[in-house]
């Protein structure tokens, strides 16, 4: 089976690797263009491009996959199937209908739950106990195609966006190979999505990480975990951005104002929220390294009763 793989970030790398390991003929990889990164704005290749070059697979990086010249370039690969994992652009009908087995997508949720761009983070923010991966046959809608395979993945109590990302990436890679085998054998069963159960996972923006201390401690702690490592949850201390990487919800109501540092401990500082108290365990001041709060407190004078702005 000749495969064209379309993906961009780290999440997609595992699937590309598994396809190659399983013996599929990956004839080409389509990924997003290199982008400037860091203070020097040097061009950086997407993780999928780096892996493809390592595997010796030809790479194509169109600015817009809908352009006619792009479609014709992909046609030259003569793929039997196109596998898509976090590519980052919506595919046109011409591409969807081009291969014999169509386009197959690796999506990091149990569809129709969490269609959209950021299903991993929103599952944690919303306090879900489980999520998963769905392999689906793509159509022109946003994650609306018929489902081929699904697998549940539990969400641990201290799960971060990063740890769940890794879990789902591994599961998606295995499930994709299994789905292709079913397609090739003609034994795949296609299940339509139940529209009444649909929810959407909107795109992550950095502004989402600005902590509103008027919210309850449980919700804030979920936000901190979900946005670790990106885009990160943050507040401001002495008018300087302070990222918060880890915190625990305490079993106390507290009697301070939302955002007030009500207590300094050896390895944490405790912040009053709109409902409950949060013990902050790991932080990063703008321009400094990420560190445990006990290390931070040894070098930075945090005072009780200071109000962190919402």
N, C-alpha and C positions, 0 to 999 in steps of 0.2 A: 504493500500500500504506500503510495507516494503522498507525503504529508508536507504541507506548507504550514509553518508555525507562526502565529502572530501574537506577540506579547512584548511587554516593556520592562516592568519592575522586577524586583527580587521574587515576588510571589510567583511569577511565571517561569522562573529558571528551573525549578524542580520538575515541572511538567516537560520542558524541553529535554532535560537530562533523561527522564524516564522513557520518553519516546525513543530516544537514541539507544538506550540500554535494551529496550524491548525488541530492537531490530527493525524498527520502522525506518523507511527511507525518507528522512527529512531533507527534502530537496532545496528548501529555502526558508529563511527566517525574515519576517517583516516586522520592523520595530520602529519606534519613534526616532526622529533625528537627535543627534547629540545636542546637549544643552549646556550653556555656561553654568558653572557652579563655583561656590566659594568666593572669597574676597577678590581673587584675581580674575574671576569670571572665565576660567579656562574651560574649554569644551570637555564635557564628560560623556562617555558612552553609556547608554542604558545597560543594566545588568544582563539583559537577554542578548544584546549584541556581543558583549564580552564572552558569554558562554558559547554562543554560536561560533565565534571565531576560534575559540579553544577547541571546539568539536570539528572544525573545518567545514562549516556549513555556510553557503553564500548568504550575505545579509543585504537587505534592501530597506532603505529608510526614507519613505516618501513623506513629504510635508502634509499632504492630504490624501487619504486613501480613496477618496471619491473622484479624484481627478482621472479622466479617461486614460492618460498615459500610465498612471499607476495600475489601473485595472488590467491594462494590456501587458504590463511587465509581470504581474502576478499570473496572468494566463499562461505565460511562457513556461512556468514551472510544471504545467500539466499535472496538477495535484489531483489525487483521488478524494482528498478531504483537506479542509482547512481547520486547524485547531487554534482556538483563540483563548488566551488567558490574560486578562488585564491589559489589553492592547492600548486602550485609551482613546480610540476613535470609533464612531458608529460605522458599520460596514454597509455599503450600498447593496441594493437588490442584485445587481450584476455579479458581485462577488459571492453573495449568499447562494446563488443558484449555479455558480460556475462548476464546482467539483461534483463528481459522481455521488459522493456521500454528504454533500453539503458542507456547512460550517458547524463545528461543534465547539461549545463554549464551556470553560471551567469557571463556575461562579461560586464565590465564597459565602453562600448562605443556603438555607433550605427553602428554595423557591416554592411558592411565590412570595415568601417572606423576604424582605430586604432586597428588592430589586434596586439597582442603582450603583453608585460609585463607591460607597464606603460601608459595606455590610459588616465588616469585621468590627470596626469601632462602634457602630451603632448598637450592635448586639450587646456589647459590654455596657455602654451608656444606659441602655434600657433595662439592664439587670436581668437579661435572659440567662437561663441555666444551661442552655444548649444552643448550638448552631450547627453548621455542617457545610457540605459541598454538594452542589448539583451540577451534573453534566447534562447539558441541554442542546437540542438542535436549534440553531439560531434562526430567527425570522426578522422581519423589519422593525419589530417593536423593541423596547428597552427591557431586555431579559424576560421576554414573554413567550419564548419558544417552548416546544414540547420537551418534557424531561425524559432523560434516558436512564440515569442512575442518580441516587442520592445516598449520602452517608452522614449520620449524625456525629457530632463531636461535642462532648461536654465542655462547659465553660467553668473553670476552677474559680474558687472564691477570690484569689488574688491574681487572676488572669490579666495580663496587659495586652494592649493592641499588638505589641511585638511578639509575645509568646503565642497568642492565638493565630496570628499571621503565619508563623512557622508551622504550627499544627495543621492548619487548613491547606497550606501549600503542599505539604507532604501527602495529605489525604487526596487532594485534587489531582496530584500527579499519578498516583496509583489508580484512582478511579477513571481517569481519562484513558489510560492504557486498556483498562477493562472494557470501557465503552467502545473503543475502536475495534476491539476483538469481536464484540457483539455485532457491530455494524458490518464488519467484514464477513461475518458468518451468516448474516441475514436473520439473526435471532434477537435483535434489539427490540424492546417494547417501548413505545412512545406514550407518555402520559401527559394529557393537557393540564395546564395550570388552573387551579381554582381561583377565579378572579375575586371572589368575595374575601379571600384571605390575604390579599395583596397588601404589602407595606413597602415604603421606599426609604432607601438609605442615601440621603442627600450628601453631596460632596463635602469633604472636610475643608474648613477654612481656618486659618490661624486664629481668627477672632473668637472662634468657638472655645478656645482654651482659656480665655480671660475669665477667671473664676468669679462667680457671683456668690458672695458669702451669705446672701440672704436665702439661698437655697439650703436644703437640708444636708447634713453631713454625709449621709449614704449616697446621695446623688453626686455630690462633689467628689467623693472618693472614687466612684465609678468613672467619672469624667477623667480624673487623674490617670487611672489605669488605662482607659481606652485610648488616650492621646499620648501614651508612652510607647514608642519613642517619637512619634510625629502626629500632629504638630506641636504637642506638649501643652500641659495646663500651666497657667502662670498667674501670678498676682504682682503687686508692686510693694517693695519695701524701701522706704526712704526715697521714693520716686524712681527707683531702679527696678527693672524687671527681675522677678524671682520665679524661676521655674520650679514647680513642685513635681517630683518624680514618684514619690511614695508617701502614703499616709494611711493611718488606721482610724476607724470610727470608734470612739470611746463610748462606754456604757454610762454616760452621764449627760444630763440635760445642759449643764452650764448656766451661768447667770450674767454673761457679758453681752455686749452688742455684736451683731453680725460682723465678722472680720476682726474682732478684737483678739489680740494675743493674751489669753487669760492666765497662762502659766508657762514658765520655762523649766524644762526638765533636763537631765543630763544628756539624753540622746534625742530630744524632740522639743518642739514648742507647740503648744495646744491653742487652737483657734476656735473661737465660738462661731457657729453658723446659725442660720435661721432656725434650725432644729437639730440640736446635738453639737458635739465637740469633735474636732478633727485633730489628731496627733500627727504632726508633720515629721516624716522620718528621713527624707532625702530631698535635697534641693540643689539649685544651681543659680548663682547670681550672674547677671549679664556680664559676659567677658571672662568668667571664671570657669573652673572645672566643676563637673557634677560631683557631689560629695554627700556623705551621710550628714545628718543634722548635727550630731555631736561634734564632728570635725568643723562644720560651719560655725557653730556656736563658740568654738575656741578662738576663731579668728574674726568674728563679726559681732558687734555689741547689739544683740536683739533685746529689746526691753518689753516688759509686761505692759499691758493696757494700750499699746500701739494699735491703731486701727488699720488693717489692710483694706485698701479700697476695693469696692465691687465694680 
